[in-house]
């Protein structure tokens, strides 16, 4: 799995909008597992509703954002009002992709033996 991020900005009516485009490239095996286990519509991230402190201020700036597996695989474009909001969202995307990778690994190993050496 590879995460591809593209950051842009555009001017409009005296204000700058920041744009984060994201897309995940999957291997053939990962793609097959997404289809096999029918997880495309699974919500893998949704912003926190009842956060506290700093997290609450970050969550309020990016309210209403969620990602499904299909959003990651097909690509998603997010427009934000300020630069720091874009940086926050970039970190959320990276953490979401870490979760997605764990999910992909679990699907790849499902039904087989897992050997863990310590």
Backbone as XML, in Angstrom:
<?xml version="1.0"?>
<chain id="A" units="angstrom">
  <residue number="1" name="UNK">
    <atom name="N" x="0.840" y="-1.180" z="0.000"/>
    <atom name="CA" x="0.000" y="0.000" z="0.000"/>
    <atom name="C" x="0.877" y="1.232" z="0.000"/>
  </residue>
  <residue number="2" name="UNK">
    <atom name="N" x="0.509" y="2.185" z="-0.830"/>
    <atom name="CA" x="1.194" y="3.477" z="-0.867"/>
    <atom name="C" x="0.166" y="4.587" z="-0.720"/>
  </residue>
  <residue number="3" name="UNK">
    <atom name="N" x="0.508" y="5.575" z="0.082"/>
    <atom name="CA" x="-0.334" y="6.765" z="0.237"/>
    <atom name="C" x="0.268" y="7.881" z="-0.598"/>
  </residue>
  <residue number="4" name="UNK">
    <atom name="N" x="-0.555" y="8.485" z="-1.434"/>
    <atom name="CA" x="-0.119" y="9.615" z="-2.264"/>
    <atom name="C" x="-0.900" y="10.843" z="-1.813"/>
  </residue>
  <residue number="5" name="UNK">
    <atom name="N" x="-0.176" y="11.863" z="-1.371"/>
    <atom name="CA" x="-0.777" y="13.124" z="-0.931"/>
    <atom name="C" x="-0.350" y="14.239" z="-1.872"/>
  </residue>
  <residue number="6" name="UNK">
    <atom name="N" x="-1.279" y="15.096" z="-2.206"/>
    <atom name="CA" x="-0.972" y="16.271" z="-3.002"/>
    <atom name="C" x="-1.591" y="17.474" z="-2.311"/>
  </residue>
  <residue number="7" name="UNK">
    <atom name="N" x="-0.754" y="18.496" z="-2.054"/>
    <atom name="CA" x="-1.228" y="19.710" z="-1.383"/>
    <atom name="C" x="-1.186" y="20.864" z="-2.370"/>
  </residue>
  <residue number="8" name="UNK">
    <atom name="N" x="-2.290" y="21.601" z="-2.430"/>
    <atom name="CA" x="-2.396" y="22.755" z="-3.315"/>
    <atom name="C" x="-3.117" y="23.872" z="-2.584"/>
  </residue>
  <residue number="9" name="UNK">
    <atom name="N" x="-3.137" y="25.025" z="-3.234"/>
    <atom name="CA" x="-3.921" y="26.144" z="-2.727"/>
    <atom name="C" x="-4.520" y="26.891" z="-3.902"/>
  </residue>
  <residue number="10" name="UNK">
    <atom name="N" x="-5.630" y="27.578" z="-3.631"/>
    <atom name="CA" x="-6.236" y="28.394" z="-4.675"/>
    <atom name="C" x="-6.772" y="29.662" z="-4.045"/>
  </residue>
  <residue number="11" name="UNK">
    <atom name="N" x="-6.737" y="30.716" z="-4.819"/>
    <atom name="CA" x="-7.229" y="32.021" z="-4.372"/>
    <atom name="C" x="-8.668" y="32.189" z="-4.841"/>
  </residue>
  <residue number="12" name="UNK">
    <atom name="N" x="-9.461" y="32.817" z="-3.995"/>
    <atom name="CA" x="-10.836" y="33.095" z="-4.379"/>
    <atom name="C" x="-11.427" y="34.145" z="-3.469"/>
  </residue>
  <residue number="13" name="UNK">
    <atom name="N" x="-11.890" y="35.233" z="-4.032"/>
    <atom name="CA" x="-12.567" y="36.293" z="-3.288"/>
    <atom name="C" x="-11.718" y="36.779" z="-2.106"/>
  </residue>
  <residue number="14" name="UNK">
    <atom name="N" x="-10.426" y="36.937" z="-2.318"/>
    <atom name="CA" x="-9.550" y="37.463" z="-1.282"/>
    <atom name="C" x="-9.112" y="36.454" z="-0.232"/>
  </residue>
  <residue number="15" name="UNK">
    <atom name="N" x="-9.544" y="35.231" z="-0.339"/>
    <atom name="CA" x="-9.181" y="34.214" z="0.638"/>
    <atom name="C" x="-8.487" y="33.045" z="-0.059"/>
  </residue>
  <residue number="16" name="UNK">
    <atom name="N" x="-7.579" y="32.437" z="0.653"/>
    <atom name="CA" x="-6.888" y="31.266" z="0.139"/>
    <atom name="C" x="-7.556" y="30.014" z="0.678"/>
  </residue>
  <residue number="17" name="UNK">
    <atom name="N" x="-7.789" y="29.065" z="-0.201"/>
    <atom name="CA" x="-8.285" y="27.746" z="0.207"/>
    <atom name="C" x="-7.148" y="26.764" z="0.021"/>
  </residue>
  <residue number="18" name="UNK">
    <atom name="N" x="-7.029" y="25.866" z="0.989"/>
    <atom name="CA" x="-5.988" y="24.844" z="0.942"/>
    <atom name="C" x="-6.630" y="23.517" z="0.589"/>
  </residue>
  <residue number="19" name="UNK">
    <atom name="N" x="-5.997" y="22.802" z="-0.315"/>
    <atom name="CA" x="-6.573" y="21.573" z="-0.842"/>
    <atom name="C" x="-5.618" y="20.415" z="-0.576"/>
  </residue>
  <residue number="20" name="UNK">
    <atom name="N" x="-6.166" y="19.366" z="-0.008"/>
    <atom name="CA" x="-5.416" y="18.136" z="0.216"/>
    <atom name="C" x="-6.099" y="17.034" z="-0.572"/>
  </residue>
  <residue number="21" name="UNK">
    <atom name="N" x="-5.362" y="16.461" z="-1.511"/>
    <atom name="CA" x="-5.874" y="15.329" z="-2.270"/>
    <atom name="C" x="-5.127" y="14.085" z="-1.818"/>
  </residue>
  <residue number="22" name="UNK">
    <atom name="N" x="-5.869" y="13.018" z="-1.611"/>
    <atom name="CA" x="-5.241" y="11.796" z="-1.132"/>
    <atom name="C" x="-5.741" y="10.619" z="-1.931"/>
  </residue>
  <residue number="23" name="UNK">
    <atom name="N" x="-4.872" y="9.643" z="-2.054"/>
    <atom name="CA" x="-5.234" y="8.404" z="-2.732"/>
    <atom name="C" x="-4.281" y="7.317" z="-2.266"/>
  </residue>
  <residue number="24" name="UNK">
    <atom name="N" x="-4.826" y="6.135" z="-2.090"/>
    <atom name="CA" x="-4.029" y="4.987" z="-1.690"/>
    <atom name="C" x="-3.919" y="4.048" z="-2.881"/>
  </residue>
  <residue number="25" name="UNK">
    <atom name="N" x="-2.702" y="3.625" z="-3.186"/>
    <atom name="CA" x="-2.483" y="2.618" z="-4.219"/>
    <atom name="C" x="-2.292" y="1.283" z="-3.526"/>
  </residue>
  <residue number="26" name="UNK">
    <atom name="N" x="-3.092" y="0.302" z="-3.925"/>
    <atom name="CA" x="-3.027" y="-1.022" z="-3.326"/>
    <atom name="C" x="-2.349" y="-2.008" z="-4.273"/>
  </residue>
  <residue number="27" name="UNK">
    <atom name="N" x="-1.765" y="-3.039" z="-3.690"/>
    <atom name="CA" x="-1.258" y="-4.138" z="-4.501"/>
    <atom name="C" x="-2.464" y="-4.907" z="-5.027"/>
  </residue>
  <residue number="28" name="UNK">
    <atom name="N" x="-2.247" y="-5.789" z="-5.989"/>
    <atom name="CA" x="-3.343" y="-6.598" z="-6.520"/>
    <atom name="C" x="-3.983" y="-7.437" z="-5.418"/>
  </residue>
  <residue number="29" name="UNK">
    <atom name="N" x="-3.160" y="-8.022" z="-4.541"/>
    <atom name="CA" x="-3.682" y="-8.843" z="-3.448"/>
    <atom name="C" x="-4.534" y="-8.002" z="-2.492"/>
  </residue>
  <residue number="30" name="UNK">
    <atom name="N" x="-4.063" y="-6.805" z="-2.160"/>
    <atom name="CA" x="-4.827" y="-5.927" z="-1.262"/>
    <atom name="C" x="-6.158" y="-5.536" z="-1.891"/>
  </residue>
  <residue number="31" name="UNK">
    <atom name="N" x="-6.143" y="-5.218" z="-3.184"/>
    <atom name="CA" x="-7.375" y="-4.880" z="-3.908"/>
    <atom name="C" x="-8.362" y="-6.036" z="-3.882"/>
  </residue>
  <residue number="32" name="UNK">
    <atom name="N" x="-7.871" y="-7.238" z="-4.121"/>
    <atom name="CA" x="-8.730" y="-8.418" z="-4.103"/>
    <atom name="C" x="-9.353" y="-8.637" z="-2.726"/>
  </residue>
  <residue number="33" name="UNK">
    <atom name="N" x="-8.578" y="-8.406" z="-1.667"/>
    <atom name="CA" x="-9.107" y="-8.587" z="-0.318"/>
    <atom name="C" x="-10.170" y="-7.541" z="0.026"/>
  </residue>
  <residue number="34" name="UNK">
    <atom name="N" x="-9.980" y="-6.310" z="-0.440"/>
    <atom name="CA" x="-10.992" y="-5.269" z="-0.227"/>
    <atom name="C" x="-12.308" y="-5.694" z="-0.869"/>
  </residue>
  <residue number="35" name="UNK">
    <atom name="N" x="-12.224" y="-6.261" z="-2.080"/>
    <atom name="CA" x="-13.429" y="-6.735" z="-2.764"/>
    <atom name="C" x="-14.004" y="-7.981" z="-2.093"/>
  </residue>
  <residue number="36" name="UNK">
    <atom name="N" x="-13.119" y="-8.930" z="-1.766"/>
    <atom name="CA" x="-13.547" y="-10.200" z="-1.175"/>
    <atom name="C" x="-14.304" y="-9.994" z="0.134"/>
  </residue>
  <residue number="37" name="UNK">
    <atom name="N" x="-13.775" y="-9.118" z="0.994"/>
    <atom name="CA" x="-14.388" y="-8.897" z="2.301"/>
    <atom name="C" x="-15.412" y="-7.761" z="2.304"/>
  </residue>
  <residue number="38" name="UNK">
    <atom name="N" x="-15.630" y="-7.153" z="1.126"/>
    <atom name="CA" x="-16.668" y="-6.132" z="0.938"/>
    <atom name="C" x="-16.574" y="-5.010" z="1.982"/>
  </residue>
  <residue number="39" name="UNK">
    <atom name="N" x="-15.390" y="-4.421" z="2.086"/>
    <atom name="CA" x="-15.165" y="-3.378" z="3.084"/>
    <atom name="C" x="-15.115" y="-1.973" z="2.478"/>
  </residue>
  <residue number="40" name="UNK">
    <atom name="N" x="-15.446" y="-1.837" z="1.209"/>
    <atom name="CA" x="-15.362" y="-0.544" z="0.534"/>
    <atom name="C" x="-16.127" y="0.578" z="1.206"/>
  </residue>
  <residue number="41" name="UNK">
    <atom name="N" x="-17.305" y="0.272" z="1.728"/>
    <atom name="CA" x="-18.129" y="1.306" z="2.373"/>
    <atom name="C" x="-17.862" y="1.453" z="3.861"/>
  </residue>
  <residue number="42" name="UNK">
    <atom name="N" x="-16.901" y="0.707" z="4.372"/>
    <atom name="CA" x="-16.560" y="0.780" z="5.789"/>
    <atom name="C" x="-15.962" y="2.137" z="6.118"/>
  </residue>
  <residue number="43" name="UNK">
    <atom name="N" x="-16.523" y="2.804" z="7.127"/>
    <atom name="CA" x="-15.969" y="4.085" z="7.573"/>
    <atom name="C" x="-14.728" y="3.785" z="8.397"/>
  </residue>
  <residue number="44" name="UNK">
    <atom name="N" x="-13.610" y="4.305" z="7.942"/>
    <atom name="CA" x="-12.347" y="4.032" z="8.611"/>
    <atom name="C" x="-11.894" y="5.224" z="9.461"/>
  </residue>
  <residue number="45" name="UNK">
    <atom name="N" x="-12.492" y="6.392" z="9.215"/>
    <atom name="CA" x="-12.248" y="7.567" z="10.063"/>
    <atom name="C" x="-13.485" y="8.453" z="10.036"/>
  </residue>
  <residue number="46" name="UNK">
    <atom name="N" x="-13.864" y="8.957" z="11.196"/>
    <atom name="CA" x="-14.903" y="9.968" z="11.315"/>
    <atom name="C" x="-14.469" y="10.901" z="12.438"/>
  </residue>
  <residue number="47" name="UNK">
    <atom name="N" x="-14.583" y="12.200" z="12.228"/>
    <atom name="CA" x="-14.049" y="13.127" z="13.234"/>
    <atom name="C" x="-14.699" y="12.932" z="14.600"/>
  </residue>
  <residue number="48" name="UNK">
    <atom name="N" x="-13.946" y="13.258" z="15.628"/>
    <atom name="CA" x="-14.351" y="13.047" z="17.008"/>
    <atom name="C" x="-15.460" y="14.028" z="17.373"/>
  </residue>
  <residue number="49" name="UNK">
    <atom name="N" x="-16.539" y="13.521" z="17.962"/>
    <atom name="CA" x="-17.665" y="14.370" z="18.336"/>
    <atom name="C" x="-17.495" y="15.000" z="19.713"/>
  </residue>
  <residue number="50" name="UNK">
    <atom name="N" x="-16.950" y="14.254" z="20.638"/>
    <atom name="CA" x="-16.843" y="14.752" z="22.009"/>
    <atom name="C" x="-15.392" y="14.724" z="22.463"/>
  </residue>
  <residue number="51" name="UNK">
    <atom name="N" x="-14.587" y="15.584" z="21.874"/>
    <atom name="CA" x="-13.172" y="15.651" z="22.220"/>
    <atom name="C" x="-12.954" y="16.701" z="23.304"/>
  </residue>
  <residue number="52" name="UNK">
    <atom name="N" x="-11.789" y="16.688" z="23.876"/>
    <atom name="CA" x="-11.435" y="17.647" z="24.914"/>
    <atom name="C" x="-10.156" y="18.395" z="24.536"/>
  </residue>
  <residue number="53" name="UNK">
    <atom name="N" x="-9.988" y="19.578" z="25.086"/>
    <atom name="CA" x="-8.744" y="20.343" z="24.949"/>
    <atom name="C" x="-8.358" y="20.636" z="23.513"/>
  </residue>
  <residue number="54" name="UNK">
    <atom name="N" x="-7.076" y="20.455" z="23.211"/>
    <atom name="CA" x="-6.528" y="20.750" z="21.885"/>
    <atom name="C" x="-7.222" y="19.916" z="20.816"/>
  </residue>
  <residue number="55" name="UNK">
    <atom name="N" x="-7.472" y="18.639" z="21.118"/>
    <atom name="CA" x="-8.132" y="17.777" z="20.149"/>
    <atom name="C" x="-9.497" y="18.339" z="19.764"/>
  </residue>
  <residue number="56" name="UNK">
    <atom name="N" x="-10.193" y="18.944" z="20.722"/>
    <atom name="CA" x="-11.501" y="19.530" z="20.433"/>
    <atom name="C" x="-11.383" y="20.670" z="19.431"/>
  </residue>
  <residue number="57" name="UNK">
    <atom name="N" x="-10.355" y="21.508" z="19.576"/>
    <atom name="CA" x="-10.201" y="22.621" z="18.637"/>
    <atom name="C" x="-9.838" y="22.117" z="17.243"/>
  </residue>
  <residue number="58" name="UNK">
    <atom name="N" x="-9.023" y="21.068" z="17.173"/>
    <atom name="CA" x="-8.671" y="20.479" z="15.881"/>
    <atom name="C" x="-9.915" y="19.850" z="15.259"/>
  </residue>
  <residue number="59" name="UNK">
    <atom name="N" x="-10.667" y="19.091" z="16.047"/>
    <atom name="CA" x="-11.852" y="18.415" z="15.537"/>
    <atom name="C" x="-12.896" y="19.407" z="15.036"/>
  </residue>
  <residue number="60" name="UNK">
    <atom name="N" x="-13.031" y="20.541" z="15.714"/>
    <atom name="CA" x="-14.030" y="21.510" z="15.283"/>
    <atom name="C" x="-13.652" y="22.155" z="13.956"/>
  </residue>
  <residue number="61" name="UNK">
    <atom name="N" x="-12.357" y="22.287" z="13.690"/>
    <atom name="CA" x="-11.932" y="22.876" z="12.422"/>
    <atom name="C" x="-12.172" y="21.934" z="11.250"/>
  </residue>
  <residue number="62" name="UNK">
    <atom name="N" x="-12.161" y="20.648" z="11.504"/>
    <atom name="CA" x="-12.323" y="19.684" z="10.419"/>
    <atom name="C" x="-13.613" y="18.879" z="10.585"/>
  </residue>
  <residue number="63" name="UNK">
    <atom name="N" x="-14.601" y="19.501" z="11.196"/>
    <atom name="CA" x="-15.877" y="18.833" z="11.466"/>
    <atom name="C" x="-16.509" y="18.334" z="10.171"/>
  </residue>
  <residue number="64" name="UNK">
    <atom name="N" x="-17.151" y="17.205" z="10.299"/>
    <atom name="CA" x="-17.869" y="16.654" z="9.157"/>
    <atom name="C" x="-17.017" y="15.835" z="8.213"/>
  </residue>
  <residue number="65" name="UNK">
    <atom name="N" x="-15.801" y="15.526" z="8.589"/>
    <atom name="CA" x="-14.911" y="14.771" z="7.724"/>
    <atom name="C" x="-14.952" y="13.298" z="8.097"/>
  </residue>
  <residue number="66" name="UNK">
    <atom name="N" x="-15.089" y="12.475" z="7.083"/>
    <atom name="CA" x="-14.971" y="11.044" z="7.307"/>
    <atom name="C" x="-14.365" y="10.411" z="6.064"/>
  </residue>
  <residue number="67" name="UNK">
    <atom name="N" x="-13.758" y="9.243" z="6.259"/>
    <atom name="CA" x="-13.166" y="8.496" z="5.156"/>
    <atom name="C" x="-13.699" y="7.070" z="5.183"/>
  </residue>
  <residue number="68" name="UNK">
    <atom name="N" x="-14.095" y="6.592" z="4.022"/>
    <atom name="CA" x="-14.394" y="5.176" z="3.861"/>
    <atom name="C" x="-13.195" y="4.542" z="3.154"/>
  </residue>
  <residue number="69" name="UNK">
    <atom name="N" x="-13.183" y="3.234" z="3.127"/>
    <atom name="CA" x="-12.129" y="2.535" z="2.390"/>
    <atom name="C" x="-12.162" y="2.978" z="0.930"/>
  </residue>
  <residue number="70" name="UNK">
    <atom name="N" x="-13.355" y="3.100" z="0.342"/>
    <atom name="CA" x="-13.463" y="3.553" z="-1.049"/>
    <atom name="C" x="-12.883" y="4.949" z="-1.251"/>
  </residue>
  <residue number="71" name="UNK">
    <atom name="N" x="-13.062" y="5.843" z="-0.280"/>
    <atom name="CA" x="-12.479" y="7.184" z="-0.383"/>
    <atom name="C" x="-10.966" y="7.099" z="-0.505"/>
  </residue>
  <residue number="72" name="UNK">
    <atom name="N" x="-10.361" y="6.226" z="0.291"/>
    <atom name="CA" x="-8.906" y="6.093" z="0.248"/>
    <atom name="C" x="-8.450" y="5.492" z="-1.075"/>
  </residue>
  <residue number="73" name="UNK">
    <atom name="N" x="-9.157" y="4.470" z="-1.532"/>
    <atom name="CA" x="-8.757" y="3.756" z="-2.746"/>
    <atom name="C" x="-9.047" y="4.580" z="-4.001"/>
  </residue>
  <residue number="74" name="UNK">
    <atom name="N" x="-10.191" y="5.239" z="-4.046"/>
    <atom name="CA" x="-10.580" y="6.001" z="-5.231"/>
    <atom name="C" x="-10.046" y="7.433" z="-5.225"/>
  </residue>
  <residue number="75" name="UNK">
    <atom name="N" x="-9.620" y="7.886" z="-4.061"/>
    <atom name="CA" x="-9.111" y="9.247" z="-3.933"/>
    <atom name="C" x="-10.165" y="10.175" z="-3.366"/>
  </residue>
  <residue number="76" name="UNK">
    <atom name="N" x="-9.694" y="11.164" z="-2.642"/>
    <atom name="CA" x="-10.599" y="12.139" z="-2.030"/>
    <atom name="C" x="-9.905" y="13.493" z="-2.027"/>
  </residue>
  <residue number="77" name="UNK">
    <atom name="N" x="-10.692" y="14.531" z="-2.265"/>
    <atom name="CA" x="-10.196" y="15.907" z="-2.284"/>
    <atom name="C" x="-10.887" y="16.658" z="-1.155"/>
  </residue>
  <residue number="78" name="UNK">
    <atom name="N" x="-10.083" y="17.314" z="-0.310"/>
    <atom name="CA" x="-10.629" y="18.038" z="0.838"/>
    <atom name="C" x="-10.151" y="19.486" z="0.761"/>
  </residue>
  <residue number="79" name="UNK">
    <atom name="N" x="-11.093" y="20.424" z="0.830"/>
    <atom name="CA" x="-10.749" y="21.852" z="0.843"/>
    <atom name="C" x="-10.871" y="22.374" z="2.266"/>
  </residue>
  <residue number="80" name="UNK">
    <atom name="N" x="-9.874" y="23.172" z="2.667"/>
    <atom name="CA" x="-9.845" y="23.711" z="4.020"/>
    <atom name="C" x="-9.597" y="25.217" z="3.981"/>
  </residue>
  <residue number="81" name="UNK">
    <atom name="N" x="-9.936" y="25.865" z="5.083"/>
    <atom name="CA" x="-9.851" y="27.323" z="5.140"/>
    <atom name="C" x="-8.481" y="27.856" z="5.533"/>
  </residue>
  <residue number="82" name="UNK">
    <atom name="N" x="-7.710" y="27.061" z="6.266"/>
    <atom name="CA" x="-6.398" y="27.578" z="6.646"/>
    <atom name="C" x="-5.324" y="26.503" z="6.587"/>
  </residue>
  <residue number="83" name="UNK">
    <atom name="N" x="-4.099" y="26.965" z="6.582"/>
    <atom name="CA" x="-2.921" y="26.117" z="6.425"/>
    <atom name="C" x="-2.803" y="25.090" z="7.553"/>
  </residue>
  <residue number="84" name="UNK">
    <atom name="N" x="-3.050" y="25.522" z="8.788"/>
    <atom name="CA" x="-2.905" y="24.618" z="9.926"/>
    <atom name="C" x="-3.964" y="23.524" z="9.922"/>
  </residue>
  <residue number="85" name="UNK">
    <atom name="N" x="-5.136" y="23.861" z="9.437"/>
    <atom name="CA" x="-6.183" y="22.859" z="9.268"/>
    <atom name="C" x="-5.716" y="21.776" z="8.295"/>
  </residue>
  <residue number="86" name="UNK">
    <atom name="N" x="-5.042" y="22.204" z="7.213"/>
    <atom name="CA" x="-4.522" y="21.247" z="6.240"/>
    <atom name="C" x="-3.459" y="20.344" z="6.869"/>
  </residue>
  <residue number="87" name="UNK">
    <atom name="N" x="-2.583" y="20.931" z="7.687"/>
    <atom name="CA" x="-1.559" y="20.126" z="8.368"/>
    <atom name="C" x="-2.197" y="19.107" z="9.306"/>
  </residue>
  <residue number="88" name="UNK">
    <atom name="N" x="-3.221" y="19.530" z="10.043"/>
    <atom name="CA" x="-3.939" y="18.615" z="10.929"/>
    <atom name="C" x="-4.563" y="17.468" z="10.130"/>
  </residue>
  <residue number="89" name="UNK">
    <atom name="N" x="-5.181" y="17.819" z="9.022"/>
    <atom name="CA" x="-5.837" y="16.807" z="8.196"/>
    <atom name="C" x="-4.815" y="15.835" z="7.610"/>
  </residue>
  <residue number="90" name="UNK">
    <atom name="N" x="-3.667" y="16.340" z="7.241"/>
    <atom name="CA" x="-2.613" y="15.468" z="6.703"/>
    <atom name="C" x="-2.219" y="14.409" z="7.738"/>
  </residue>
  <residue number="91" name="UNK">
    <atom name="N" x="-2.092" y="14.807" z="8.986"/>
    <atom name="CA" x="-1.758" y="13.851" z="10.051"/>
    <atom name="C" x="-2.876" y="12.841" z="10.263"/>
  </residue>
  <residue number="92" name="UNK">
    <atom name="N" x="-4.111" y="13.299" z="10.195"/>
    <atom name="CA" x="-5.262" y="12.397" z="10.334"/>
    <atom name="C" x="-5.259" y="11.365" z="9.211"/>
  </residue>
  <residue number="93" name="UNK">
    <atom name="N" x="-4.978" y="11.819" z="7.997"/>
    <atom name="CA" x="-4.927" y="10.907" z="6.849"/>
    <atom name="C" x="-3.841" y="9.851" z="7.062"/>
  </residue>
  <residue number="94" name="UNK">
    <atom name="N" x="-2.678" y="10.272" z="7.521"/>
    <atom name="CA" x="-1.578" y="9.325" z="7.745"/>
    <atom name="C" x="-1.941" y="8.296" z="8.809"/>
  </residue>
  <residue number="95" name="UNK">
    <atom name="N" x="-2.563" y="8.744" z="9.895"/>
    <atom name="CA" x="-2.975" y="7.814" z="10.950"/>
    <atom name="C" x="-4.075" y="6.875" z="10.452"/>
  </residue>
  <residue number="96" name="UNK">
    <atom name="N" x="-4.994" y="7.403" z="9.663"/>
    <atom name="CA" x="-6.061" y="6.588" z="9.088"/>
    <atom name="C" x="-5.479" y="5.496" z="8.202"/>
  </residue>
  <residue number="97" name="UNK">
    <atom name="N" x="-4.450" y="5.842" z="7.440"/>
    <atom name="CA" x="-3.823" y="4.860" z="6.557"/>
    <atom name="C" x="-3.064" y="3.794" z="7.345"/>
  </residue>
  <residue number="98" name="UNK">
    <atom name="N" x="-2.530" y="4.154" z="8.497"/>
    <atom name="CA" x="-1.901" y="3.135" z="9.354"/>
    <atom name="C" x="-2.957" y="2.118" z="9.799"/>
  </residue>
  <residue number="99" name="UNK">
    <atom name="N" x="-4.122" y="2.606" z="10.177"/>
    <atom name="CA" x="-5.225" y="1.720" z="10.569"/>
    <atom name="C" x="-5.654" y="0.854" z="9.397"/>
  </residue>
  <residue number="100" name="UNK">
    <atom name="N" x="-5.744" y="1.459" z="8.226"/>
    <atom name="CA" x="-6.141" y="0.728" z="7.025"/>
    <atom name="C" x="-5.131" y="-0.371" z="6.704"/>
  </residue>
  <residue number="101" name="UNK">
    <atom name="N" x="-3.858" y="-0.089" z="6.866"/>
    <atom name="CA" x="-2.810" y="-1.087" z="6.601"/>
    <atom name="C" x="-2.961" y="-2.277" z="7.552"/>
  </residue>
  <residue number="102" name="UNK">
    <atom name="N" x="-3.255" y="-2.017" z="8.812"/>
    <atom name="CA" x="-3.485" y="-3.101" z="9.778"/>
    <atom name="C" x="-4.685" y="-3.946" z="9.329"/>
  </residue>
  <residue number="103" name="UNK">
    <atom name="N" x="-5.717" y="-3.269" z="8.847"/>
    <atom name="CA" x="-6.907" y="-3.948" z="8.352"/>
    <atom name="C" x="-6.564" y="-4.837" z="7.156"/>
  </residue>
  <residue number="104" name="UNK">
    <atom name="N" x="-5.758" y="-4.319" z="6.229"/>
    <atom name="CA" x="-5.348" y="-5.087" z="5.051"/>
    <atom name="C" x="-4.527" y="-6.314" z="5.444"/>
  </residue>
  <residue number="105" name="UNK">
    <atom name="N" x="-3.645" y="-6.147" z="6.413"/>
    <atom name="CA" x="-2.826" y="-7.267" z="6.876"/>
    <atom name="C" x="-3.694" y="-8.339" z="7.527"/>
  </residue>
  <residue number="106" name="UNK">
    <atom name="N" x="-4.699" y="-7.919" z="8.293"/>
    <atom name="CA" x="-5.609" y="-8.878" z="8.922"/>
    <atom name="C" x="-6.383" y="-9.657" z="7.860"/>
  </residue>
  <residue number="107" name="UNK">
    <atom name="N" x="-6.841" y="-8.970" z="6.812"/>
    <atom name="CA" x="-7.557" y="-9.646" z="5.739"/>
    <atom name="C" x="-6.652" y="-10.640" z="5.017"/>
  </residue>
  <residue number="108" name="UNK">
    <atom name="N" x="-5.399" y="-10.273" z="4.817"/>
    <atom name="CA" x="-4.455" y="-11.145" z="4.114"/>
    <atom name="C" x="-4.168" y="-12.413" z="4.907"/>
  </residue>
  <residue number="109" name="UNK">
    <atom name="N" x="-4.228" y="-12.333" z="6.222"/>
    <atom name="CA" x="-3.900" y="-13.478" z="7.081"/>
    <atom name="C" x="-5.133" y="-14.232" z="7.573"/>
  </residue>
  <residue number="110" name="UNK">
    <atom name="N" x="-6.308" y="-13.789" z="7.200"/>
    <atom name="CA" x="-7.533" y="-14.397" z="7.712"/>
    <atom name="C" x="-7.675" y="-15.815" z="7.168"/>
  </residue>
  <residue number="111" name="UNK">
    <atom name="N" x="-7.992" y="-16.719" z="8.069"/>
    <atom name="CA" x="-8.228" y="-18.089" z="7.657"/>
    <atom name="C" x="-6.985" y="-18.956" z="7.624"/>
  </residue>
  <residue number="112" name="UNK">
    <atom name="N" x="-5.847" y="-18.366" z="7.859"/>
    <atom name="CA" x="-4.605" y="-19.129" z="7.863"/>
    <atom name="C" x="-3.971" y="-19.105" z="9.241"/>
  </residue>
  <residue number="113" name="UNK">
    <atom name="N" x="-2.882" y="-19.815" z="9.370"/>
    <atom name="CA" x="-2.148" y="-19.816" z="10.630"/>
    <atom name="C" x="-1.290" y="-18.568" z="10.733"/>
  </residue>
  <residue number="114" name="UNK">
    <atom name="N" x="-1.227" y="-18.050" z="11.927"/>
    <atom name="CA" x="-0.343" y="-16.918" z="12.198"/>
    <atom name="C" x="0.679" y="-17.388" z="13.227"/>
  </residue>
  <residue number="115" name="UNK">
    <atom name="N" x="1.937" y="-17.290" z="12.859"/>
    <atom name="CA" x="3.011" y="-17.700" z="13.738"/>
    <atom name="C" x="3.732" y="-16.448" z="14.219"/>
  </residue>
  <residue number="116" name="UNK">
    <atom name="N" x="3.812" y="-16.294" z="15.530"/>
    <atom name="CA" x="4.443" y="-15.125" z="16.110"/>
    <atom name="C" x="5.652" y="-15.577" z="16.919"/>
  </residue>
  <residue number="117" name="UNK">
    <atom name="N" x="6.833" y="-15.138" z="16.500"/>
    <atom name="CA" x="8.057" y="-15.444" z="17.237"/>
    <atom name="C" x="8.326" y="-14.338" z="18.236"/>
  </residue>
  <residue number="118" name="UNK">
    <atom name="N" x="8.741" y="-14.734" z="19.463"/>
    <atom name="CA" x="9.094" y="-13.765" z="20.496"/>
    <atom name="C" x="10.530" y="-13.950" z="20.889"/>
  </residue>
</chain>
